[in-house]
Amino acid sequence: MRIRFPLFLCSIFFLCLATAPSMAANRAESWEVGPYVVAVDFDRDIEVDDEAGLGFRFGYNFTRLHELEMLFDGVSTQDSVFGEIDVDQTKFETNYVFNFVIDRHQPVVPYLTAGLGFVRFEVNDPLFGSDDETDPLFNAGGGVRFFFGRDFNLRLDFRSVFFQGDNVVLADQDYQDHEFSVGVGWILGGRGGRRHYP
C-alpha cells in the first residue's frame, strides 16, 4: 500500500486538474461537511499493519482564507508481528486551515492545515486480553480541493500526526504516522448569496 495509494492519489489529482470547472465556492461565513477515506502509514515502531478507514469532517469558514475544522476517523488493523492482535485507532482533531484563495471563481483551492487532538488505541490480544490508551497529538499537512459547481468539492489531503505513547498500549516514546485521505465536501450557506455566482 505504501506505493500504490500515493500513485492512486496522483492519478486523481491530475484527473481533477483536467476536469475542474471554471467556478468555485469557498466563501466566507459558510459551513463545510463531508466524509472521507483515510489510509494510515503507521510508524514502524507501533508494529501494526498499514490500513485504511473512514472519517467525517466539518468546518466553518470565517473568511474565504481562514477555516476552523473538526474531524473524526477510525482505522481497524492488526499487529504486524504475529497478525493475531486486533488494533483499533480512533482520532479526533481540531485544525486551523489556511486556504490559498486568490479569486472567488477559483476551481482549485490548495491549503495548509495544523492542529491538536487525541488519538486512542484499543488492542484485543487473544492471550493477554484488551487494553487501551488515549494520547494527545499534533498534526500538520496540506491538500487541495477541486470544486465542481458552487457547493461540491473533491478533496485530497496529506498530513503527519505526532504523538507520544503512554506505556499502556504503546511504549513511552515519540511516534509519527503519515495519512493520505480522499474525501468529498459540501459548502453550506455563506455570505454574499448566489449573486456572486452566475
C-alpha positions in Angstrom: 0.0 0.0 0.0 2.9 2.4 0.6 3.5 2.8 -3.2 0.0 2.1 -4.7 -2.1 4.5 -2.7 0.1 7.6 -3.4 0.1 6.7 -7.1 -3.7 6.5 -6.9 -3.9 9.9 -5.3 -1.7 11.4 -8.0 -3.9 10.0 -10.7 -7.0 11.5 -9.0 -5.1 14.9 -8.7 -4.3 15.1 -12.5 -7.8 13.9 -13.4 -9.3 16.7 -11.3 -7.0 19.3 -12.9 -8.2 18.2 -16.3 -11.9 18.2 -15.5 -12.3 21.0 -12.9 -14.9 23.6 -13.9 -14.3 27.3 -14.0 -16.4 28.2 -10.9 -15.6 27.6 -7.2 -17.3 28.5 -4.0 -15.0 28.7 -1.0 -16.9 31.5 0.7 -17.0 33.5 3.9 -19.3 32.5 6.8 -20.0 29.1 5.4 -20.0 25.5 6.7 -18.2 22.6 5.1 -19.2 19.0 5.8 -18.1 15.7 4.2 -16.9 12.1 4.6 -13.5 10.8 3.6 -11.4 7.6 3.3 -8.1 7.7 5.1 -5.1 5.5 4.6 -2.6 5.4 7.5 1.1 4.7 7.2 1.8 3.8 10.8 5.1 4.5 12.5 7.2 1.3 12.2 7.7 1.2 16.0 4.0 0.7 16.6 4.2 -2.6 14.8 0.8 -2.7 13.2 -0.2 -3.1 9.5 -0.9 0.0 7.4 -4.6 0.2 6.8 -7.5 2.4 5.5 -10.5 3.6 7.4 -13.4 6.1 7.3 -13.8 9.6 8.7 -16.0 12.6 8.7 -15.1 16.3 9.0 -17.0 19.6 9.4 -15.7 23.1 9.5 -16.6 26.8 9.5 -15.1 29.3 7.0 -14.7 32.6 8.9 -13.5 34.1 5.6 -12.5 32.5 2.3 -9.0 32.1 3.6 -9.5 31.1 7.3 -11.3 27.9 8.4 -11.6 26.0 11.7 -12.3 22.3 11.2 -13.0 19.3 13.3 -12.6 15.7 12.2 -13.2 12.2 13.4 -11.8 9.0 11.9 -11.2 5.3 12.7 -9.0 2.5 11.4 -9.1 -1.2 12.3 -5.9 -3.2 11.8 -3.7 -6.0 13.2 -0.3 -6.3 14.6 2.5 -6.8 12.1 4.4 -9.3 14.1 2.0 -12.2 14.7 -1.1 -11.0 13.0 -3.3 -12.1 15.9 -3.8 -8.9 17.9 -6.7 -6.6 16.7 -5.9 -2.9 17.0 -8.5 -0.1 16.6 -7.3 3.5 16.2 -9.8 6.4 16.6 -8.9 10.0 16.3 -10.4 13.4 17.0 -8.7 16.6 15.7 -9.4 20.4 15.7 -7.5 22.1 13.0 -6.8 25.5 11.5 -7.0 25.6 7.7 -5.4 28.3 5.6 -6.9 28.3 2.1 -4.9 29.9 -0.8 -7.8 31.7 -2.5 -6.9 34.4 -5.0 -10.2 34.6 -6.8 -13.8 33.6 -5.7 -14.2 31.7 -9.0 -11.0 29.7 -8.4 -11.8 26.0 -9.1 -8.7 24.6 -7.4 -8.0 25.6 -3.8 -4.8 24.4 -2.1 -4.5 24.7 1.6 -2.2 24.2 4.6 -3.5 22.8 7.9 -2.3 22.2 11.5 -4.0 21.4 14.8 -4.3 19.4 18.0 -6.4 16.4 19.1 -6.4 13.0 20.6 -5.6 9.5 19.3 -7.0 6.4 21.0 -5.5 2.9 20.6 -7.6 -0.2 21.6 -6.0 -3.6 21.5 -7.6 -7.0 21.8 -5.0 -9.7 22.4 -6.3 -13.3 22.5 -3.6 -14.2 25.1 -3.4 -11.1 27.3 -6.8 -9.5 26.9 -7.9 -6.0 26.0 -6.3 -2.6 26.8 -6.4 1.0 25.6 -4.8 4.3 25.8 -5.5 7.9 24.7 -2.7 10.3 23.8 -2.7 14.0 22.8 -1.5 14.6 19.2 -0.3 17.4 17.0 -0.8 17.2 13.2 0.3 19.3 10.2 -0.1 18.9 6.5 -1.9 20.2 3.4 -4.0 19.4 0.5 -6.2 20.6 -2.3 -9.9 21.0 -3.1 -11.3 20.7 -6.6 -14.7 22.4 -6.9 -17.4 21.0 -9.2 -20.1 23.7 -9.2 -20.9 26.1 -6.4 -21.1 23.8 -3.4 -19.5 20.4 -4.1 -15.7 19.6 -4.0 -13.4 16.7 -4.1 -10.6 16.9 -1.5 -7.1 15.3 -1.3 -5.2 15.6 1.9 -1.8 14.6 3.3 -0.7 15.1 6.9 1.7 13.9 9.5 0.5 13.0 13.0 2.8 13.3 16.0 2.1 11.8 19.5 3.8 10.1 22.4 3.0 6.7 23.9 1.7 6.3 27.4 3.3 2.9 28.3 -0.1 1.2 28.4 -0.5 0.1 24.8 2.4 2.0 23.2 5.9 2.4 24.6 6.7 5.8 26.1 8.4 7.2 23.0 7.6 9.6 20.1 5.7 8.4 17.1 4.9 9.8 13.7 2.2 8.5 11.4 1.5 9.7 7.8 -2.0 9.9 6.5 -3.4 10.2 3.0 -7.1 10.9 2.5 -9.6 11.3 -0.3 -13.0 12.9 0.5 -15.8 15.0 -0.7 -17.3 18.1 0.8 -20.3 20.4 0.6 -20.2 24.1 1.2 -23.4 25.2 3.0 -24.6 28.8 3.5 -22.1 31.7 3.3 -22.0 35.4 3.0 -22.8 37.0 -0.4 -25.5 34.8 -1.7 -25.8 33.4 -5.2 -25.5 36.8 -6.9 -21.7 36.3 -6.9 -22.0 33.0 -8.8 -24.0 33.4 -12.0 
